[in-house]
Amino acid sequence: LLATASARAGESMAAGNQHVVYLAASGTVWTWGANGSGQLGLGHQSARSWPVQVGSLSGVISVAAGNDVTLAVKSDGTVWAWGYGGFGQLGQGGANYNDSLTPVQVAGLTSVTQVALGRYHAAALKSDGTVWSWGYNGAGESGSGGGATYLTTPVQAAGISTATALACGGRTTYAVLADQTVRAWGYNTDGQMGDGSAAGTIRSTPVTVRSPDSSVLTGVVEIQAGLLHVLARNVGNNVLAWGYNGTGALGQPIATNALLYATTVPGISGVSSLARLGPLSYHSGALKGGQLYLWGYNSDGQLARGDYAGPGTVPTLAAPAVAWQVQGACLGASTTHFLRGDGTIWGCGANDVGQLGNQESAAGLDHLWPVRVLPTWRGTVKVAAGQYHSAVLRGDGTVWSSGSGAAGQLGNNGSNPSSVPVRTGAGVASFTALVEVAAGDDYGDFSLALKADGTVWAWGQNANGQCGTGSAGGTLQSPSQVLVSAGTPLTGVVAVAAGDYHGLALKADGSVWAWGFSQWGQLAGTTAIGGSS
């Protein structure tokens, strides 16, 4: 993904357990990583190691990623959810605890400006300053003072009417109010309430977060929450933290297991913003001077220090050899991603299900230094270029195309152009296991692909029969098999080539087959147009 530096202000990212969500300045949403519950919103459950657009969404202004679930707010104030719904996190009402592989609208919510996800619950901030929650409520996560254990429709948090910012921890929720104080509610396992209450306390209605001297914490302008810890930035651009410190996420020595009050993180000041914490993260981050500082858990190299050492209890510059000019960051359960001023996205840490978005995925395939999300077409084995389009064959046997689509030459069942590669034949179930690709030059505007089973497929302009379907005329917007006669496909092919308006195939028996335009003898003696000769 590439965006202009000027567009950074309109972008954001969020990281869940093993998936990442990117909101582009255009209002489109892109996802990658694990997809076992449909949390990528792509209509299937296959993981993706590169960013894929959630096609049905546009006009999005806020996103959140959680434990196998994703949320988005549209500019009309509606909220959309997809992925795991076992605790009611999709907000479908009634007894609907089903997963959804595509976005569905959360019932009864309007005028929403921001969303957040915990481990099992969700929350939304409305333009009137109220906070609404749904999903698991067994430990007061909704802040309503009671209610059912599982909420499939949103309920209002008690006493909150001037909220300006929102965050969810694992089983907790936080709101910054207009007076720059903070309210917290939920399960206080390790001091996450910040009010001095003992571990194991449940706060089913909002309580006020306090400073170490028990006075009300004031001057807060930003808040983020991980699984068991919380970060806040104040008007002095210092970082405060409270909750669990067993992984060093509070920037304190490990001997300090937890902090029950909001305490200044030592070793860092003058920060411009906080990294966005995922609700399963055990590490922390903040931006300062265009660079990213990280501390806390480092099990998979997510601190970008080139090692697994840690936990890191001191805020440390991530990958210090590069002037990154970081514009924003999000921290997942075991990953770190950040937006650069040059329009690129980078990530480090675990990559077992492709959550780094660099077209790799394998157990133990961690990256201890940042790698670029979709840096190039990594895994590419062949490229082909036509007059106005190009096609790429990847090592996974798929074809991706970009450029003009006026004649259907992108093969994505449309005619619009695309400046980034789009999946060719995504809707054709048998268009897989491809081993060769070719593109027609000049004004041919078509492409050919060879499958491992020896069949040939074509798409794009067919004015001269160059798609080999048995007739000439029109365009093919999706791949179709090249035929030798009606209903009989060309088989036994080992190589293909494309001219301006004709196609060629070499068969395993040494014979060459041709189809398409033959005015200048391209078909070696036949004058037939359309079909294979």
Secondary structure, 3 states (H helix, E strand, C coil): CCCCHHHHHHCEEEECCCEEEEECCCCCEEEEECCCCCCCCCCCCCCEEEEEECCCCCCEEEEEECCCEEEEEECCCCEEEEECCCCCCCCCCCCCCCCEEEEEECCCCCCEEEEEECCCEEEEEECCCCEEEEEECCCCCCCCCCCCCEEEEEEECCCCCCEEEEEECCCEEEEEECCCCEEEEEEECCCCCCCCCCCCEEEEEEEECECCCCCECCCEEEEEECCCEEEEEECCCCEEEEEECCCCCCCCCCCCCEEEEEEECCCCCCCCEECEECCCCCEEEEEECCEEEEEECCCCCCCCCCCCCCCEEEEEECCCCCCCCEEEEEECCCEEEEEECCCCEEEEECCCCCCCCCCCCCCCCCEEEEEECCCCCCCEEEEEECCCEEEEEECCCCEEEEECCCCCCCCCCCCCCEEEEEECCCCCCCCCCEEEEEECCCCCCEEEEEECCCCEEEEEECCCCCCCCCCCCCEEEEEEECEEECCEECCCEEEEEECCCEEEEEECCCCEEEEECCCCCCCCCCCCCCCEC
